[in-house]
Amino acid sequence: MISPFPTWASDQYPNTYADRNGIYLRNAWEAFGVVVDGKTPTAKAMHDEQGYRSFEILPNRDGLADFDRIVPHYFQSLDRKMQYLSDQGFIPILETIRRDVAPAWKAYFKFNESFWRFVQYIAARYGAYNFIFSKVHFDIYLKNYSITGAEFNQALNYHFKKYGPMPFGQPVTALIDHSTAVTFGHGDQAPWITMHATGNKPRDHGIYAAIEALFRLSPAYPAIDLEPYYTGWMHQNNVVAGERPNPDSDRDNYFSRAQRYGCVLSGGLAGHVHGTAAYDVSVDTEPAGARPYFWQALRYRSAAYMKSLARFVMSEGPRYRELELASDDLTPRKADGRRDAGLDGWSFMMRTAAKDFALLYFENQTHRARSAGWNPNSPYTFAWFNTQSGEWQTGATLRADANGEMQLPLFPGGLDIADTDWAAKIRANW
């Protein structure tokens, strides 16, 4: 939830535009069916339900927000939303700004001081809530439409030096393109970060190396992918190996499911985000457009699979926290010809150092595997987990040989090559 979009409105300006000085004021989502010159869409309106904008708009400045003057009524509306989410048991991710409003903020205001004041305003206003604080929505760096990661990091380090961490240890991160550790750094390079993230691109096998790199950092931080494959999103960022499935089709839901298990078992043990094409929360009082209405996306089957993921990961209680990367102990790890751009044919495993508990995931078209690295001559129980129904199948007994290797069972249905995705658990029998 991005707290304000200061310059976004369905007004007389295009959704992406610069002022008379060539400074871009926004690079916004388009408002469907609302054009400014007969063909160019204006921006999606982001006032609250009473019409209030988040910041004052300066007169005769081409729509520039006064980034030193908030509109209190707008944040009173946000108060009600935060309280409602809390009352319903939700732990929201709350963000400061989207990157596209930063160029004007940087050009016309003392950005380091002004931006950190706003960051602190959000931290102080909502610091008693149980939430995850994303200090910037930096989904991509586009010249002119954002400032750089280094510039954001400088301001956020400035804020951290003055005000320190969140009052109750709430996790702090940033929605990011690829990896927070690559963009901002780790530890003393970005002390404000307490939870690393990946996201946005790529939304396929190519992101897993970045998640594994976060898992291996020292000191260790929680990690999560905040923008995986989005169900129903007909956009070039959401294409998998050239495929763009129909919304809510079996293939569309499979891609969403494959990313959640793949991300978590690549080290994203902080959790997972289920995303859809309705990220702009369009409602049916707005004209229809390229993204679905919010109520339509709520009906996508992919959301229900999140319950199965939780049931799987939490099946041994908090022991998932002991898991370590072990996918390289699966042979074959990748089916022949299955590339980074896809979401078929890869297998994943995380296992405890004691080698007494592991969670595994096998994508569609994965080949039956052998697994190494187990305690030699030791018995184990192997159980399949149906990622769609959330049901466990009856376990089978396996035994590691003298080299600590064992042949994993055939896929359900007696298959050597999976015809859909499956998860599994291995536990020691001693």
FIFILUM-591380 format. One record per residue (C-alpha): residue number from 1; residue in one letter; x, y, z. Coordinates in steps of 0.5 Angstrom, whole numbers. Layout:
<rs>
<nr=NUM; rest=A; x=X; y=Y; z=Z>
...
</rs>
This chain:
<rs>
<nr=1; rest=M; x=0; y=0; z=0>
<nr=2; rest=I; x=3; y=6; z=-2>
<nr=3; rest=S; x=1; y=12; z=3>
<nr=4; rest=P; x=1; y=18; z=-2>
<nr=5; rest=F; x=2; y=19; z=-10>
<nr=6; rest=P; x=3; y=27; z=-9>
<nr=7; rest=T; x=2; y=29; z=-16>
<nr=8; rest=W; x=-2; y=24; z=-19>
<nr=9; rest=A; x=-9; y=26; z=-21>
<nr=10; rest=S; x=-14; y=25; z=-27>
<nr=11; rest=D; x=-13; y=33; z=-29>
<nr=12; rest=Q; x=-11; y=37; z=-35>
<nr=13; rest=Y; x=-4; y=33; z=-36>
<nr=14; rest=P; x=-2; y=26; z=-39>
<nr=15; rest=N; x=0; y=21; z=-34>
<nr=16; rest=T; x=7; y=22; z=-36>
<nr=17; rest=Y; x=9; y=29; z=-37>
<nr=18; rest=A; x=15; y=34; z=-35>
<nr=19; rest=D; x=14; y=41; z=-33>
<nr=20; rest=R; x=16; y=48; z=-37>
<nr=21; rest=N; x=23; y=46; z=-34>
<nr=22; rest=G; x=24; y=39; z=-37>
<nr=23; rest=I; x=23; y=36; z=-30>
<nr=24; rest=Y; x=18; y=30; z=-30>
<nr=25; rest=L; x=13; y=31; z=-25>
<nr=26; rest=R; x=10; y=24; z=-25>
<nr=27; rest=N; x=10; y=17; z=-29>
<nr=28; rest=A; x=4; y=14; z=-27>
<nr=29; rest=W; x=-1; y=9; z=-29>
<nr=30; rest=E; x=-6; y=11; z=-34>
<nr=31; rest=A; x=-13; y=13; z=-32>
<nr=32; rest=F; x=-17; y=9; z=-37>
<nr=33; rest=G; x=-22; y=12; z=-42>
<nr=34; rest=V; x=-20; y=19; z=-40>
<nr=35; rest=V; x=-15; y=23; z=-45>
<nr=36; rest=V; x=-13; y=30; z=-45>
<nr=37; rest=D; x=-11; y=31; z=-52>
<nr=38; rest=G; x=-16; y=27; z=-55>
<nr=39; rest=K; x=-11; y=21; z=-55>
<nr=40; rest=T; x=-6; y=21; z=-49>
<nr=41; rest=P; x=-9; y=18; z=-42>
<nr=42; rest=T; x=-8; y=22; z=-36>
<nr=43; rest=A; x=-6; y=19; z=-29>
<nr=44; rest=K; x=-10; y=15; z=-25>
<nr=45; rest=A; x=-13; y=19; z=-19>
<nr=46; rest=M; x=-10; y=18; z=-13>
<nr=47; rest=H; x=-14; y=23; z=-8>
<nr=48; rest=D; x=-18; y=20; z=-2>
<nr=49; rest=E; x=-25; y=18; z=-2>
<nr=50; rest=Q; x=-27; y=25; z=0>
<nr=51; rest=G; x=-23; y=28; z=-5>
<nr=52; rest=Y; x=-17; y=30; z=-1>
<nr=53; rest=R; x=-10; y=30; z=-4>
<nr=54; rest=S; x=-4; y=28; z=0>
<nr=55; rest=F; x=0; y=34; z=-1>
<nr=56; rest=E; x=-2; y=42; z=-3>
<nr=57; rest=I; x=-1; y=43; z=-10>
<nr=58; rest=L; x=3; y=50; z=-12>
<nr=59; rest=P; x=-1; y=55; z=-16>
<nr=60; rest=N; x=2; y=56; z=-23>
<nr=61; rest=R; x=7; y=51; z=-22>
<nr=62; rest=D; x=5; y=45; z=-27>
<nr=63; rest=G; x=2; y=41; z=-22>
<nr=64; rest=L; x=8; y=41; z=-18>
<nr=65; rest=A; x=6; y=38; z=-10>
<nr=66; rest=D; x=9; y=42; z=-4>
<nr=67; rest=F; x=13; y=37; z=-1>
<nr=68; rest=D; x=14; y=41; z=5>
<nr=69; rest=R; x=6; y=41; z=6>
<nr=70; rest=I; x=2; y=35; z=7>
<nr=71; rest=V; x=-6; y=35; z=7>
<nr=72; rest=P; x=-8; y=33; z=14>
<nr=73; rest=H; x=-15; y=30; z=12>
<nr=74; rest=Y; x=-12; y=25; z=7>
<nr=75; rest=F; x=-7; y=22; z=12>
<nr=76; rest=Q; x=-14; y=22; z=17>
<nr=77; rest=S; x=-17; y=18; z=12>
<nr=78; rest=L; x=-10; y=13; z=11>
<nr=79; rest=D; x=-11; y=13; z=19>
<nr=80; rest=R; x=-18; y=9; z=18>
<nr=81; rest=K; x=-15; y=4; z=13>
<nr=82; rest=M; x=-9; y=2; z=17>
<nr=83; rest=Q; x=-14; y=1; z=23>
<nr=84; rest=Y; x=-19; y=-3; z=19>
<nr=85; rest=L; x=-13; y=-7; z=17>
<nr=86; rest=S; x=-11; y=-8; z=24>
<nr=87; rest=D; x=-18; y=-10; z=27>
<nr=88; rest=Q; x=-18; y=-15; z=21>
<nr=89; rest=G; x=-12; y=-18; z=23>
<nr=90; rest=F; x=-8; y=-16; z=17>
<nr=91; rest=I; x=0; y=-14; z=17>
<nr=92; rest=P; x=0; y=-9; z=11>
<nr=93; rest=I; x=6; y=-7; z=8>
<nr=94; rest=L; x=6; y=1; z=8>
<nr=95; rest=E; x=10; y=5; z=3>
<nr=96; rest=T; x=13; y=12; z=3>
<nr=97; rest=I; x=13; y=14; z=-4>
<nr=98; rest=R; x=13; y=11; z=-11>
<nr=99; rest=R; x=20; y=13; z=-15>
<nr=100; rest=D; x=17; y=17; z=-20>
<nr=101; rest=V; x=15; y=23; z=-16>
<nr=102; rest=A; x=22; y=24; z=-13>
<nr=103; rest=P; x=25; y=28; z=-19>
<nr=104; rest=A; x=21; y=34; z=-18>
<nr=105; rest=W; x=22; y=33; z=-10>
<nr=106; rest=K; x=30; y=33; z=-11>
<nr=107; rest=A; x=30; y=39; z=-16>
<nr=108; rest=Y; x=26; y=44; z=-12>
<nr=109; rest=F; x=26; y=42; z=-5>
<nr=110; rest=K; x=32; y=40; z=0>
<nr=111; rest=F; x=31; y=33; z=-2>
<nr=112; rest=N; x=35; y=29; z=4>
<nr=113; rest=E; x=32; y=34; z=9>
<nr=114; rest=S; x=25; y=34; z=6>
<nr=115; rest=F; x=24; y=27; z=4>
<nr=116; rest=W; x=27; y=24; z=11>
<nr=117; rest=R; x=22; y=29; z=15>
<nr=118; rest=F; x=16; y=25; z=11>
<nr=119; rest=V; x=19; y=18; z=12>
<nr=120; rest=Q; x=19; y=20; z=20>
<nr=121; rest=Y; x=12; y=23; z=19>
<nr=122; rest=I; x=10; y=16; z=17>
<nr=123; rest=A; x=14; y=12; z=22>
<nr=124; rest=A; x=11; y=17; z=28>
<nr=125; rest=R; x=4; y=16; z=25>
<nr=126; rest=Y; x=4; y=9; z=24>
<nr=127; rest=G; x=10; y=7; z=29>
<nr=128; rest=A; x=5; y=3; z=34>
<nr=129; rest=Y; x=2; y=-1; z=28>
<nr=130; rest=N; x=4; y=-8; z=27>
<nr=131; rest=F; x=6; y=-7; z=19>
<nr=132; rest=I; x=12; y=-8; z=15>
<nr=133; rest=F; x=15; y=-1; z=13>
<nr=134; rest=S; x=18; y=0; z=6>
<nr=135; rest=K; x=21; y=6; z=6>
<nr=136; rest=V; x=21; y=7; z=-2>
<nr=137; rest=H; x=17; y=4; z=-8>
<nr=138; rest=F; x=23; y=3; z=-13>
<nr=139; rest=D; x=20; y=-2; z=-18>
<nr=140; rest=I; x=25; y=0; z=-23>
<nr=141; rest=Y; x=30; y=6; z=-25>
<nr=142; rest=L; x=28; y=10; z=-31>
<nr=143; rest=K; x=32; y=16; z=-33>
<nr=144; rest=N; x=28; y=22; z=-32>
<nr=145; rest=Y; x=23; y=18; z=-28>
<nr=146; rest=S; x=26; y=17; z=-22>
<nr=147; rest=I; x=32; y=19; z=-18>
<nr=148; rest=T; x=38; y=14; z=-17>
<nr=149; rest=G; x=38; y=8; z=-12>
<nr=150; rest=A; x=44; y=12; z=-9>
<nr=151; rest=E; x=40; y=18; z=-8>
<nr=152; rest=F; x=35; y=15; z=-5>
<nr=153; rest=N; x=40; y=11; z=0>
<nr=154; rest=Q; x=43; y=17; z=2>
<nr=155; rest=A; x=37; y=20; z=4>
<nr=156; rest=L; x=35; y=14; z=8>
<nr=157; rest=N; x=41; y=13; z=11>
<nr=158; rest=Y; x=41; y=21; z=13>
<nr=159; rest=H; x=34; y=19; z=16>
<nr=160; rest=F; x=36; y=13; z=20>
<nr=161; rest=K; x=42; y=17; z=23>
<nr=162; rest=K; x=38; y=22; z=26>
<nr=163; rest=Y; x=32; y=17; z=28>
<nr=164; rest=G; x=34; y=10; z=28>
<nr=165; rest=P; x=30; y=4; z=27>
<nr=166; rest=M; x=23; y=3; z=28>
<nr=167; rest=P; x=20; y=3; z=35>
<nr=168; rest=F; x=18; y=-4; z=36>
<nr=169; rest=G; x=23; y=-7; z=31>
<nr=170; rest=Q; x=18; y=-7; z=25>
<nr=171; rest=P; x=21; y=-10; z=19>
<nr=172; rest=V; x=24; y=-5; z=14>
<nr=173; rest=T; x=25; y=-6; z=7>
<nr=174; rest=A; x=24; y=-3; z=0>
<nr=175; rest=L; x=20; y=-5; z=-6>
<nr=176; rest=I; x=25; y=-6; z=-11>
<nr=177; rest=D; x=27; y=-8; z=-18>
<nr=178; rest=H; x=32; y=-15; z=-17>
<nr=179; rest=S; x=35; y=-14; z=-11>
<nr=180; rest=T; x=35; y=-9; z=-5>
<nr=181; rest=A; x=42; y=-12; z=-3>
<nr=182; rest=V; x=45; y=-10; z=-10>
<nr=183; rest=T; x=41; y=-3; z=-11>
<nr=184; rest=F; x=43; y=-1; z=-3>
<nr=185; rest=G; x=48; y=-5; z=0>
<nr=186; rest=H; x=48; y=-9; z=6>
<nr=187; rest=G; x=49; y=-8; z=13>
<nr=188; rest=D; x=53; y=-1; z=14>
<nr=189; rest=Q; x=52; y=1; z=7>
<nr=190; rest=A; x=44; y=1; z=8>
<nr=191; rest=P; x=43; y=0; z=16>
<nr=192; rest=W; x=36; y=2; z=15>
<nr=193; rest=I; x=34; y=-4; z=12>
<nr=194; rest=T; x=32; y=-10; z=16>
<nr=195; rest=M; x=29; y=-15; z=11>
<nr=196; rest=H; x=32; y=-15; z=4>
<nr=197; rest=A; x=27; y=-16; z=-2>
<nr=198; rest=T; x=27; y=-18; z=-9>
<nr=199; rest=G; x=22; y=-16; z=-14>
<nr=200; rest=N; x=19; y=-14; z=-21>
<nr=201; rest=K; x=24; y=-17; z=-26>
<nr=202; rest=P; x=25; y=-22; z=-28>
<nr=203; rest=R; x=19; y=-26; z=-26>
<nr=204; rest=D; x=21; y=-33; z=-28>
<nr=205; rest=H; x=27; y=-37; z=-26>
<nr=206; rest=G; x=32; y=-32; z=-27>
<nr=207; rest=I; x=30; y=-29; z=-20>
<nr=208; rest=Y; x=32; y=-35; z=-16>
<nr=209; rest=A; x=40; y=-33; z=-16>
<nr=210; rest=A; x=38; y=-26; z=-13>
<nr=211; rest=I; x=34; y=-29; z=-7>
<nr=212; rest=E; x=39; y=-35; z=-6>
<nr=213; rest=A; x=45; y=-29; z=-5>
<nr=214; rest=L; x=40; y=-25; z=0>
<nr=215; rest=F; x=40; y=-32; z=4>
<nr=216; rest=R; x=47; y=-33; z=4>
<nr=217; rest=L; x=49; y=-26; z=6>
<nr=218; rest=S; x=52; y=-25; z=13>
<nr=219; rest=P; x=49; y=-22; z=18>
<nr=220; rest=A; x=43; y=-26; z=16>
<nr=221; rest=Y; x=37; y=-22; z=14>
<nr=222; rest=P; x=30; y=-24; z=13>
<nr=223; rest=A; x=28; y=-24; z=5>
<nr=224; rest=I; x=22; y=-24; z=1>
<nr=225; rest=D; x=20; y=-23; z=-7>
<nr=226; rest=L; x=15; y=-17; z=-7>
<nr=227; rest=E; x=13; y=-17; z=-14>
<nr=228; rest=P; x=13; y=-24; z=-17>
<nr=229; rest=Y; x=9; y=-27; z=-23>
<nr=230; rest=Y; x=2; y=-23; z=-22>
<nr=231; rest=T; x=-4; y=-27; z=-24>
<nr=232; rest=G; x=-8; y=-24; z=-30>
<nr=233; rest=W; x=-3; y=-19; z=-32>
<nr=234; rest=M; x=-2; y=-18; z=-39>
<nr=235; rest=H; x=4; y=-14; z=-39>
<nr=236; rest=Q; x=11; y=-15; z=-42>
<nr=237; rest=N; x=14; y=-15; z=-35>
<nr=238; rest=N; x=10; y=-21; z=-34>
<nr=239; rest=V; x=11; y=-26; z=-40>
<nr=240; rest=V; x=15; y=-33; z=-38>
<nr=241; rest=A; x=19; y=-36; z=-44>
<nr=242; rest=G; x=15; y=-32; z=-49>
<nr=243; rest=E; x=8; y=-34; z=-46>
<nr=244; rest=R; x=3; y=-30; z=-43>
<nr=245; rest=P; x=-3; y=-34; z=-41>
<nr=246; rest=N; x=-10; y=-32; z=-41>
<nr=247; rest=P; x=-12; y=-29; z=-34>
<nr=248; rest=D; x=-14; y=-34; z=-29>
<nr=249; rest=S; x=-13; y=-40; z=-34>
<nr=250; rest=D; x=-10; y=-46; z=-31>
<nr=251; rest=R; x=-3; y=-44; z=-34>
<nr=252; rest=D; x=-4; y=-37; z=-31>
<nr=253; rest=N; x=-5; y=-40; z=-24>
<nr=254; rest=Y; x=1; y=-45; z=-25>
<nr=255; rest=F; x=6; y=-39; z=-26>
<nr=256; rest=S; x=3; y=-36; z=-20>
<nr=257; rest=R; x=4; y=-42; z=-16>
<nr=258; rest=A; x=11; y=-44; z=-19>
<nr=259; rest=Q; x=14; y=-37; z=-17>
<nr=260; rest=R; x=11; y=-38; z=-10>
<nr=261; rest=Y; x=14; y=-44; z=-8>
<nr=262; rest=G; x=21; y=-43; z=-12>
<nr=263; rest=C; x=22; y=-36; z=-8>
<nr=264; rest=V; x=21; y=-39; z=-2>
<nr=265; rest=L; x=25; y=-45; z=-3>
<nr=266; rest=S; x=30; y=-41; z=-6>
<nr=267; rest=G; x=31; y=-37; z=1>
<nr=268; rest=G; x=25; y=-33; z=1>
<nr=269; rest=L; x=23; y=-35; z=8>
<nr=270; rest=A; x=20; y=-29; z=10>
<nr=271; rest=G; x=14; y=-30; z=7>
<nr=272; rest=H; x=11; y=-29; z=0>
<nr=273; rest=V; x=7; y=-24; z=-4>
<nr=274; rest=H; x=1; y=-26; z=-8>
<nr=275; rest=G; x=0; y=-21; z=-14>
<nr=276; rest=T; x=-5; y=-20; z=-19>
<nr=277; rest=A; x=-6; y=-15; z=-25>
<nr=278; rest=A; x=-11; y=-11; z=-21>
<nr=279; rest=Y; x=-5; y=-8; z=-17>
<nr=280; rest=D; x=-8; y=-1; z=-18>
<nr=281; rest=V; x=-15; y=-3; z=-15>
<nr=282; rest=S; x=-19; y=0; z=-20>
<nr=283; rest=V; x=-27; y=-1; z=-19>
<nr=284; rest=D; x=-33; y=-1; z=-23>
<nr=285; rest=T; x=-34; y=6; z=-23>
<nr=286; rest=E; x=-28; y=7; z=-27>
<nr=287; rest=P; x=-28; y=5; z=-35>
<nr=288; rest=A; x=-26; y=-2; z=-36>
<nr=289; rest=G; x=-18; y=-2; z=-39>
<nr=290; rest=A; x=-12; y=-6; z=-39>
<nr=291; rest=R; x=-12; y=-9; z=-32>
<nr=292; rest=P; x=-18; y=-12; z=-29>
<nr=293; rest=Y; x=-23; y=-9; z=-24>
<nr=294; rest=F; x=-21; y=-11; z=-16>
<nr=295; rest=W; x=-27; y=-15; z=-15>
<nr=296; rest=Q; x=-25; y=-19; z=-21>
<nr=297; rest=A; x=-18; y=-21; z=-19>
<nr=298; rest=L; x=-21; y=-23; z=-12>
<nr=299; rest=R; x=-24; y=-29; z=-15>
<nr=300; rest=Y; x=-18; y=-31; z=-19>
<nr=301; rest=R; x=-16; y=-38; z=-16>
<nr=302; rest=S; x=-9; y=-37; z=-15>
<nr=303; rest=A; x=-10; y=-33; z=-8>
<nr=304; rest=A; x=-13; y=-39; z=-5>
<nr=305; rest=Y; x=-6; y=-43; z=-6>
<nr=306; rest=M; x=-3; y=-38; z=-1>
<nr=307; rest=K; x=-7; y=-42; z=4>
<nr=308; rest=S; x=-3; y=-49; z=2>
<nr=309; rest=L; x=3; y=-46; z=2>
<nr=310; rest=A; x=3; y=-44; z=9>
<nr=311; rest=R; x=0; y=-51; z=11>
<nr=312; rest=F; x=6; y=-54; z=7>
<nr=313; rest=V; x=12; y=-49; z=10>
<nr=314; rest=M; x=9; y=-49; z=17>
<nr=315; rest=S; x=8; y=-57; z=17>
<nr=316; rest=E; x=13; y=-58; z=22>
<nr=317; rest=G; x=12; y=-51; z=26>
<nr=318; rest=P; x=18; y=-46; z=27>
<nr=319; rest=R; x=23; y=-51; z=24>
<nr=320; rest=Y; x=22; y=-48; z=17>
<nr=321; rest=R; x=27; y=-43; z=20>
<nr=322; rest=E; x=33; y=-48; z=21>
<nr=323; rest=L; x=32; y=-50; z=13>
<nr=324; rest=E; x=39; y=-48; z=9>
<nr=325; rest=L; x=39; y=-48; z=1>
<nr=326; rest=A; x=40; y=-55; z=-2>
<nr=327; rest=S; x=37; y=-55; z=-9>
<nr=328; rest=D; x=44; y=-57; z=-12>
<nr=329; rest=D; x=44; y=-64; z=-8>
<nr=330; rest=L; x=38; y=-66; z=-13>
<nr=331; rest=T; x=40; y=-69; z=-20>
<nr=332; rest=P; x=38; y=-67; z=-24>
<nr=333; rest=R; x=36; y=-60; z=-22>
<nr=334; rest=K; x=34; y=-58; z=-28>
<nr=335; rest=A; x=31; y=-61; z=-34>
<nr=336; rest=D; x=34; y=-61; z=-41>
<nr=337; rest=G; x=33; y=-55; z=-44>
<nr=338; rest=R; x=29; y=-51; z=-39>
<nr=339; rest=R; x=32; y=-44; z=-39>
<nr=340; rest=D; x=32; y=-38; z=-34>
<nr=341; rest=A; x=27; y=-35; z=-37>
<nr=342; rest=G; x=22; y=-40; z=-36>
<nr=343; rest=L; x=18; y=-43; z=-30>
<nr=344; rest=D; x=18; y=-51; z=-32>
<nr=345; rest=G; x=23; y=-56; z=-31>
<nr=346; rest=W; x=26; y=-54; z=-24>
<nr=347; rest=S; x=27; y=-57; z=-17>
<nr=348; rest=F; x=28; y=-54; z=-11>
<nr=349; rest=M; x=30; y=-56; z=-4>
<nr=350; rest=M; x=32; y=-53; z=3>
<nr=351; rest=R; x=34; y=-58; z=9>
<nr=352; rest=T; x=37; y=-57; z=16>
<nr=353; rest=A; x=44; y=-58; z=18>
<nr=354; rest=A; x=42; y=-64; z=22>
<nr=355; rest=K; x=39; y=-67; z=15>
<nr=356; rest=D; x=33; y=-69; z=19>
<nr=357; rest=F; x=28; y=-65; z=15>
<nr=358; rest=A; x=27; y=-62; z=8>
<nr=359; rest=L; x=22; y=-59; z=4>
<nr=360; rest=L; x=22; y=-60; z=-4>
<nr=361; rest=Y; x=18; y=-57; z=-10>
<nr=362; rest=F; x=18; y=-60; z=-17>
<nr=363; rest=E; x=15; y=-56; z=-22>
<nr=364; rest=N; x=11; y=-58; z=-28>
<nr=365; rest=Q; x=16; y=-62; z=-33>
<nr=366; rest=T; x=21; y=-64; z=-27>
<nr=367; rest=H; x=24; y=-70; z=-28>
<nr=368; rest=R; x=25; y=-76; z=-22>
<nr=369; rest=A; x=31; y=-74; z=-18>
<nr=370; rest=R; x=36; y=-77; z=-14>
<nr=371; rest=S; x=38; y=-73; z=-8>
<nr=372; rest=A; x=45; y=-73; z=-4>
<nr=373; rest=G; x=48; y=-70; z=2>
<nr=374; rest=W; x=43; y=-74; z=7>
<nr=375; rest=N; x=46; y=-78; z=13>
<nr=376; rest=P; x=49; y=-85; z=11>
<nr=377; rest=N; x=45; y=-91; z=12>
<nr=378; rest=S; x=39; y=-87; z=15>
<nr=379; rest=P; x=32; y=-88; z=14>
<nr=380; rest=Y; x=27; y=-83; z=12>
<nr=381; rest=T; x=20; y=-81; z=11>
<nr=382; rest=F; x=18; y=-78; z=4>
<nr=383; rest=A; x=11; y=-75; z=3>
<nr=384; rest=W; x=8; y=-72; z=-3>
<nr=385; rest=F; x=4; y=-65; z=-2>
<nr=386; rest=N; x=-1; y=-63; z=-7>
<nr=387; rest=T; x=0; y=-55; z=-8>
<nr=388; rest=Q; x=-7; y=-54; z=-11>
<nr=389; rest=S; x=-11; y=-58; z=-6>
<nr=390; rest=G; x=-7; y=-57; z=0>
<nr=391; rest=E; x=-7; y=-64; z=2>
<nr=392; rest=W; x=-2; y=-69; z=4>
<nr=393; rest=Q; x=-1; y=-76; z=1>
<nr=394; rest=T; x=1; y=-82; z=5>
<nr=395; rest=G; x=8; y=-82; z=6>
<nr=396; rest=A; x=13; y=-88; z=4>
<nr=397; rest=T; x=20; y=-90; z=7>
<nr=398; rest=L; x=26; y=-88; z=4>
<nr=399; rest=R; x=33; y=-90; z=6>
<nr=400; rest=A; x=40; y=-86; z=4>
<nr=401; rest=D; x=45; y=-91; z=2>
<nr=402; rest=A; x=53; y=-91; z=4>
<nr=403; rest=N; x=54; y=-85; z=1>
<nr=404; rest=G; x=48; y=-81; z=3>
<nr=405; rest=E; x=44; y=-81; z=-3>
<nr=406; rest=M; x=37; y=-84; z=-5>
<nr=407; rest=Q; x=33; y=-84; z=-11>
<nr=408; rest=L; x=26; y=-80; z=-10>
<nr=409; rest=P; x=20; y=-84; z=-11>
<nr=410; rest=L; x=16; y=-83; z=-18>
<nr=411; rest=F; x=11; y=-77; z=-18>
<nr=412; rest=P; x=4; y=-79; z=-17>
<nr=413; rest=G; x=1; y=-83; z=-22>
<nr=414; rest=G; x=7; y=-87; z=-23>
<nr=415; rest=L; x=11; y=-82; z=-27>
<nr=416; rest=D; x=18; y=-80; z=-29>
<nr=417; rest=I; x=16; y=-73; z=-31>
<nr=418; rest=A; x=11; y=-69; z=-27>
<nr=419; rest=D; x=5; y=-67; z=-31>
<nr=420; rest=T; x=4; y=-62; z=-26>
<nr=421; rest=D; x=7; y=-59; z=-20>
<nr=422; rest=W; x=8; y=-62; z=-13>
<nr=423; rest=A; x=11; y=-61; z=-7>
<nr=424; rest=A; x=14; y=-66; z=-2>
<nr=425; rest=K; x=17; y=-67; z=5>
<nr=426; rest=I; x=23; y=-71; z=8>
<nr=427; rest=R; x=23; y=-73; z=15>
<nr=428; rest=A; x=28; y=-77; z=19>
<nr=429; rest=N; x=26; y=-84; z=22>
<nr=430; rest=W; x=31; y=-84; z=27>
</rs>
